[in-house]
């Protein structure tokens, strides 16, 4: 099995937990499906009311919440592979 490697890109709280954004390499081909992926670490938001509103949530998928500032601050990572740094 191929080793999955995460690279810390940045977060809104420094290096002390969520929210945080990671690059990911080494995903199995059947998971990666020819795409580049990122991992988002966030707070778990439980509840069937929320889950019922998600589109096509599969058994192997889940969801977390992160502040929009995390996405804005590190949007460059998704576009050109660079980030503004840790927020």
C-alpha positions as CSV (number, residue, x, y, z in Angstrom):
1,X,0.0,0.0,0.0
2,X,1.3,3.4,-0.9
3,X,2.1,5.9,1.9
4,X,-0.2,8.9,2.1
5,X,1.6,12.1,2.9
6,X,0.1,15.3,4.2
7,X,1.8,18.7,3.9
8,X,0.7,21.4,6.2
9,X,-0.3,24.5,4.2
10,X,-1.7,26.7,6.9
11,X,-4.5,27.4,9.3
12,X,-6.4,30.1,11.1
13,X,-5.1,29.2,14.5
14,X,-1.4,28.6,14.0
15,X,-0.2,25.0,14.5
16,X,-2.5,24.2,17.4
17,X,-5.3,22.4,15.8
18,X,-8.2,23.3,13.6
19,X,-8.9,24.8,11.2
20,X,-6.1,23.7,9.0
21,X,-5.4,23.0,5.4
22,X,-3.1,20.2,4.0
23,X,-1.9,19.1,0.7
24,X,-2.1,15.4,0.2
25,X,0.0,13.1,-2.0
26,X,0.1,9.3,-2.4
27,X,-3.6,8.7,-2.5
28,X,-4.5,5.3,-4.1
29,X,-5.5,5.8,-7.8
30,X,-9.1,4.7,-7.1
31,X,-9.4,7.4,-4.5
32,X,-7.6,10.2,-6.4
33,X,-9.4,9.5,-9.6
34,X,-6.9,11.6,-11.6
35,X,-7.5,14.7,-9.5
36,X,-5.4,16.7,-7.0
37,X,-6.8,16.7,-3.5
38,X,-6.5,18.7,-0.2
39,X,-7.4,17.8,3.4
40,X,-9.3,20.2,5.5
41,X,-9.2,19.8,9.3
42,X,-12.2,21.4,10.9
43,X,-14.8,21.1,13.6
44,X,-17.2,18.3,13.4
45,X,-20.8,19.4,13.0
46,X,-23.1,16.5,13.8
47,X,-26.8,16.1,13.2
48,X,-29.1,14.4,10.8
49,X,-30.8,17.7,9.9
50,X,-27.5,19.0,8.4
51,X,-26.5,15.6,6.9
52,X,-29.9,15.5,5.1
53,X,-29.1,18.7,3.3
54,X,-25.8,17.6,1.8
55,X,-25.8,16.6,-1.8
56,X,-24.9,12.9,-2.5
57,X,-23.0,12.3,0.8
58,X,-21.6,8.8,0.5
59,X,-20.8,6.3,3.2
60,X,-17.1,7.0,2.9
61,X,-17.5,10.8,3.1
62,X,-18.0,13.2,5.9
63,X,-18.1,17.0,6.5
64,X,-16.5,19.6,8.7
65,X,-16.9,23.3,9.2
66,X,-14.1,25.8,8.7
67,X,-14.2,29.6,8.7
68,X,-14.3,31.2,5.3
69,X,-11.1,33.1,6.2
70,X,-9.2,29.9,6.0
71,X,-10.3,29.3,2.4
72,X,-9.7,33.0,1.4
73,X,-6.3,33.1,3.1
74,X,-5.1,29.9,1.4
75,X,-6.9,30.0,-1.9
76,X,-3.6,30.4,-3.8
77,X,-2.8,26.8,-2.7
78,X,-5.7,25.6,-4.8
79,X,-4.9,27.8,-7.8
80,X,-1.1,27.9,-8.1
81,X,0.2,25.7,-5.3
82,X,1.2,28.6,-3.0
83,X,-0.4,29.9,0.1
84,X,-0.1,33.2,2.0
85,X,1.2,31.4,5.0
86,X,-0.1,30.7,8.4
87,X,-2.8,33.0,9.6
